[in-house]
Amino acid sequence: MSQELTEDQRAIREMALGFAADALEPKAVEWDEKKHFPVDVLREAAALGMAGIYVAEDVGGSALSRLDAVLIFEALAQGCPTVSAYLSIHNMAASMIDRFGNEEQRQSWLPKLCTMEYLASYCLTEAGAGSDAAALKTRAVLDGDHYVVNGAKQFISGAGASHLYVTMVRTGGDGPGGISTLVIPADSPGLSFGANERKMGWNAQPTRAVLFDDVRVPVANRLGNEGDGFKFAMAGLDGGRINIGACSLGGAQAALDKAVRYMGERKAFNRSLDQFQALQFRVADMATELEAARSLLYRAASKLDAKAPDATTFCAMAKRFATDTGYSVADAALQLHGGYGYLADYGIEKIVRDLRVHQILEGTNEIMRLIVSRSVFSEGNRS
Ligand SMILES: Cc1cc2nc3c(=O)[nH]c(=O)nc-3n(C[C@H](O)[C@H](O)[C@H](O)COP(=O)(O)OP(=O)(O)OC[C@H]3O[C@@H](n4cnc5c(N)ncnc54)[C@H](O)[C@@H]3O)c2cc1C
């Protein structure tokens, strides 16, 4: 462990590891092959308190810390990074309602989100607005006590299966100040979905476009004030980013563990692979790099818990480092399996495919560098 965990944190981690080993890992390869989104299993995770991890207790949440959440997502990802990652997005959407919603909104949506009777999606990206999210064009025009929403969101995780869409829309002028957040129910007339995208990994959860054609959304479904939406979206992503980093660490740890076991069994040149020092050293580097990433990730989570002024920078550093490290460790674990690593049955190539997208979503790793470099070159740091 990178830092001493409390007894409670160790218990939370053990609970999530047990769930990953029993409910996720045995099915993960099959779900990937069949493109099956295991909603029933997600509801089992919710029953253990993992769907509203940092949501307040009065609405059914677990009221845990960001560090606790990172421990949970890392542990779940040891069983299946894709399921863990969807759960992290659901948690991000739920926590935005908890933090920024009014009492009526919290009481009406969060109890169902915490049991996963309702699933949630986070809708920011559009075809013409990915990294430059503040350029989004989906428009919400006021009409009495409703907004009329038109536009399309691209790449939405859980779309089609989710019941609530926490959606960033333009209610005002250009730029971040013109953006608001609406919670849009799936059964709203005029809301529809694109086809489930065919993709390299993350096959155990759907990714679709969400299309809005004159969708009428009550003004009562707006979180906070008009113009607050971009701020809320970015606040959600701070936590989302370390959660995705945790999913990379968990997946990579599982790949490393598989490689170590395999190296003890596989023989070449009359020796098991774990007798070759070059390979032992490779494994030593993989373990060291993962531990370094884990330390940074836990530090970023602690900064977020403490509401430290540099928490956003640390979340960006940790997301970039944990997702790059996780991918390279998983890829190295595949290499240690030789040709067998390339076969689906060994479960390694799936981890590599799943972890690749973590370098792209919740802000690409180039955008993470942008956030970090802005902080490094800021006025305060130059003096
Ligand atoms: C499987 C999957 C699931 C997703 N789920 C969701 C979801 O649930 N909700 C949601 O809102 N979005 C989701 N996304 C979208 C994801 O967040 C975006 O794909 C991501 O933010 C990048 O945007 P883009 O694809 O438009 O790439 P672009 O913004 O077009 O970027 C293309 C390349 O240019 C680089 N680049 C762009 N600007 C700069 C710059 N200023 N400096 C340096 N490099 C730059 C990028 O890093 C990237 O390498 C998902 C994506 C995928 C693939």
The ligand as a Tripos MOL2 file, in Angstrom:
@<TRIPOS>MOLECULE
LIG
   53    58     1     0     0
SMALL
NO_CHARGES

@<TRIPOS>ATOM
      1 C1        -15.6640    5.1390  -24.8950 C.3       1 LIG1
      2 C2        -15.8580    6.5900  -24.6100 C.ar      1 LIG1
      3 C3        -16.7490    6.9860  -23.5970 C.ar      1 LIG1
      4 C4        -16.9690    8.3380  -23.3350 C.ar      1 LIG1
      5 N1        -17.8980    8.6930  -22.3810 N.ar      1 LIG1
      6 C5        -18.2450   10.0060  -22.2520 C.ar      1 LIG1
      7 C6        -19.3420   10.3830  -21.4040 C.ar      1 LIG1
      8 O1        -19.9460    9.5590  -20.7220 O.2       1 LIG1
      9 N2        -19.6940   11.6920  -21.3550 N.ar      1 LIG1
     10 C7        -19.0630   12.6580  -22.0790 C.ar      1 LIG1
     11 O2        -19.4380   13.8180  -21.9720 O.2       1 LIG1
     12 N3        -18.0250   12.3260  -22.9000 N.ar      1 LIG1
     13 C8        -17.6110   11.0260  -23.0030 C.ar      1 LIG1
     14 N4        -16.5680   10.6770  -23.8530 N.ar      1 LIG1
     15 C9        -15.9360   11.7160  -24.6600 C.3       1 LIG1
     16 C10       -14.5040   12.0280  -24.2670 C.3       1 LIG1
     17 O3        -14.4840   12.7300  -23.0580 O.3       1 LIG1
     18 C11       -13.8710   12.7990  -25.4380 C.3       1 LIG1
     19 O4        -13.6740   11.8790  -26.4840 O.3       1 LIG1
     20 C12       -12.5720   13.4740  -25.0570 C.3       1 LIG1
     21 O5        -12.8000   14.5390  -24.1540 O.3       1 LIG1
     22 C13       -11.8090   14.0140  -26.2630 C.3       1 LIG1
     23 O6        -12.6110   14.7570  -27.1160 O.3       1 LIG1
     24 P1        -12.6010   14.4290  -28.7000 P.3       1 LIG1
     25 O7        -12.8110   12.9740  -28.8530 O.co2     1 LIG1
     26 O8        -13.5560   15.3420  -29.3470 O.co2     1 LIG1
     27 O9        -11.1180   14.7410  -29.1570 O.3       1 LIG1
     28 P2        -10.5390   16.1750  -29.6590 P.3       1 LIG1
     29 O10       -10.9010   17.2190  -28.6680 O.co2     1 LIG1
     30 O11       -10.9420   16.3810  -31.0700 O.co2     1 LIG1
     31 O12        -8.9800   15.9210  -29.5860 O.3       1 LIG1
     32 C14        -8.2520   15.2390  -30.6210 C.3       1 LIG1
     33 C15        -6.7740   15.2020  -30.1950 C.3       1 LIG1
     34 O13        -6.2770   16.5510  -30.1080 O.3       1 LIG1
     35 C16        -5.7380   16.7600  -28.8100 C.3       1 LIG1
     36 N5         -5.9770   18.1590  -28.4050 N.ar      1 LIG1
     37 C17        -7.1580   18.8400  -28.4700 C.ar      1 LIG1
     38 N6         -6.9700   20.1000  -27.9970 N.ar      1 LIG1
     39 C18        -5.6820   20.1910  -27.6140 C.ar      1 LIG1
     40 C19        -4.8680   21.2400  -27.0480 C.ar      1 LIG1
     41 N7         -5.3870   22.4370  -26.7400 N.pl3     1 LIG1
     42 N8         -3.5580   20.9860  -26.8110 N.ar      1 LIG1
     43 C20        -3.0260   19.7640  -27.0820 C.ar      1 LIG1
     44 N9         -3.7430   18.7370  -27.6130 N.ar      1 LIG1
     45 C21        -5.0460   18.9550  -27.8820 C.ar      1 LIG1
     46 C22        -6.4740   15.7810  -27.9130 C.3       1 LIG1
     47 O14        -5.7640   15.5110  -26.7150 O.3       1 LIG1
     48 C23        -6.5780   14.5710  -28.8280 C.3       1 LIG1
     49 O15        -5.3710   13.8500  -28.7950 O.3       1 LIG1
     50 C24       -16.2720    9.3240  -24.0840 C.ar      1 LIG1
     51 C25       -15.3630    8.9210  -25.0710 C.ar      1 LIG1
     52 C26       -15.1490    7.5880  -25.3320 C.ar      1 LIG1
     53 C27       -14.1830    7.2000  -26.4140 C.3       1 LIG1
@<TRIPOS>BOND
     1     1     2 1
     2     2     3 ar
     3     2    52 ar
     4     3     4 ar
     5     4     5 ar
     6     4    50 ar
     7     5     6 ar
     8     6     7 ar
     9     6    13 1
    10     7     8 2
    11     7     9 ar
    12     9    10 ar
    13    10    11 2
    14    10    12 ar
    15    12    13 ar
    16    13    14 ar
    17    14    15 1
    18    14    50 ar
    19    15    16 1
    20    16    17 1
    21    16    18 1
    22    18    19 1
    23    18    20 1
    24    20    21 1
    25    20    22 1
    26    22    23 1
    27    23    24 1
    28    24    25 2
    29    24    26 1
    30    24    27 1
    31    27    28 1
    32    28    29 2
    33    28    30 1
    34    28    31 1
    35    31    32 1
    36    32    33 1
    37    33    34 1
    38    33    48 1
    39    34    35 1
    40    35    36 1
    41    35    46 1
    42    36    37 ar
    43    36    45 ar
    44    37    38 ar
    45    38    39 ar
    46    39    40 ar
    47    39    45 ar
    48    40    41 1
    49    40    42 ar
    50    42    43 ar
    51    43    44 ar
    52    44    45 ar
    53    46    47 1
    54    46    48 1
    55    48    49 1
    56    50    51 ar
    57    51    52 ar
    58    52    53 1
@<TRIPOS>SUBSTRUCTURE
     1 LIG1         1 GROUP 0 **** ****
